[in-house]
């Protein structure tokens, strides 16, 4: 019986074909597992440093928006071309 019907849809009423591969012998399986465990242990290391204290991040979040709006407003005024804070970054 084909795995698909004449219209191309899979036939879900038949059991799937079983893989023809064989299992690894016990000694080879143990060798591979020990290699993988050694690689896992080698990759482990100290945890990275924290991004910062929550208090400092909260304080920056509260002030950053207001500072950005002030800069946008200052650079939108007349004469902003002469303001060094409003110049595009040098390449």
Rosetta blueprint (number, residue, H / E / L):
1 X L
2 X L
3 X L
4 X E
5 X L
6 X L
7 X L
8 X L
9 X L
10 X E
11 X L
12 X L
13 X L
14 X L
15 X L
16 X L
17 X L
18 X L
19 X L
20 X L
21 X L
22 X L
23 X L
24 X L
25 X L
26 X H
27 X H
28 X H
29 X H
30 X H
31 X H
32 X H
33 X H
34 X H
35 X H
36 X H
37 X H
38 X H
39 X H
40 X H
41 X H
42 X H
43 X H
44 X L
45 X L
46 X L
47 X L
48 X L
49 X L
50 X L
51 X L
52 X L
53 X L
54 X H
55 X H
56 X H
57 X H
58 X H
59 X H
60 X H
61 X H
62 X H
63 X H
64 X H
65 X H
66 X H
67 X H
68 X H
69 X H
70 X H
71 X H
72 X H
73 X H
74 X H
75 X H
76 X H
77 X L
78 X L
79 X L
80 X H
81 X H
82 X H
83 X L
84 X H
85 X H
86 X H
87 X L
88 X L
89 X L
90 X L
91 X L
